[in-house]
Amino acid sequence: MYGMSIMPAMSTSGSGLPREHRAWIALYCLESQSTDRQLVLKQNEVTEEDLSHYLESWLELRRRHQFRGRR
């Protein structure tokens, strides 16, 4: 158990949003804008590790949203 990094999705910030949602917001910002990466991370209170951890769930969310729009 020692040395393992566990990041619960329900860890919240001052915004009250779970870490998972803040990471998704940051990923959307980084995808759609040419902006300072460190600023986006700071504003959303997430780390590069958070982005990596939630990347797959964000991609799945995008796939579902794109599929829903094609119906």
Legacy VTK file of the C-alpha trace (Angstrom):
# vtk DataFile Version 3.0
C-alpha trace
ASCII
DATASET POLYDATA
POINTS 71 float
0.000 0.000 0.000
2.836 2.394 0.691
3.802 4.540 -2.263
0.507 3.984 -4.069
-1.266 7.040 -5.342
-5.021 6.874 -4.888
-7.102 9.687 -6.348
-10.754 9.429 -5.344
-13.148 10.955 -7.853
-15.047 12.680 -5.073
-12.107 14.769 -3.867
-13.437 18.306 -4.136
-11.965 21.777 -4.273
-13.263 25.190 -3.288
-15.549 24.960 -6.323
-17.283 21.921 -4.863
-16.716 19.929 -8.055
-15.200 16.451 -7.866
-11.612 16.127 -9.119
-12.845 14.025 -12.052
-15.093 16.841 -13.293
-12.378 19.465 -12.820
-9.979 17.282 -14.841
-12.579 16.930 -17.619
-13.048 20.701 -17.713
-9.295 21.198 -17.910
-9.025 18.665 -20.746
-11.780 20.458 -22.683
-10.013 23.791 -22.154
-6.697 22.392 -23.316
-8.311 20.819 -26.382
-10.281 23.835 -27.531
-7.965 26.744 -26.768
-4.352 27.657 -27.196
-3.839 28.590 -23.584
-1.204 28.279 -20.911
-1.338 24.675 -19.696
-0.083 25.525 -16.215
-2.732 28.222 -15.858
-5.510 25.771 -16.822
-4.201 23.269 -14.272
-4.057 25.922 -11.573
-7.507 27.345 -12.329
-9.068 23.881 -12.176
-6.990 22.749 -9.198
-5.747 19.605 -10.964
-2.356 18.123 -11.776
-0.860 16.436 -14.816
-1.371 13.177 -12.902
-5.091 13.974 -12.582
-5.338 14.599 -16.337
-3.634 11.285 -17.076
-5.821 9.454 -14.577
-9.107 10.773 -16.014
-8.146 10.935 -19.708
-9.816 7.624 -20.631
-13.111 8.531 -18.949
-13.041 11.930 -20.683
-12.450 10.295 -24.077
-15.348 7.904 -23.413
-17.572 10.843 -22.467
-16.674 12.589 -25.724
-17.329 9.436 -27.774
-20.778 9.023 -26.203
-21.580 12.693 -26.789
-20.492 12.511 -30.441
-22.490 9.306 -31.002
-25.595 10.839 -29.414
-25.309 13.845 -31.752
-25.357 11.627 -34.860
-28.710 10.001 -34.152
LINES 1 72
71 0 1 2 3 4 5 6 7 8 9 10 11 12 13 14 15 16 17 18 19 20 21 22 23 24 25 26 27 28 29 30 31 32 33 34 35 36 37 38 39 40 41 42 43 44 45 46 47 48 49 50 51 52 53 54 55 56 57 58 59 60 61 62 63 64 65 66 67 68 69 70
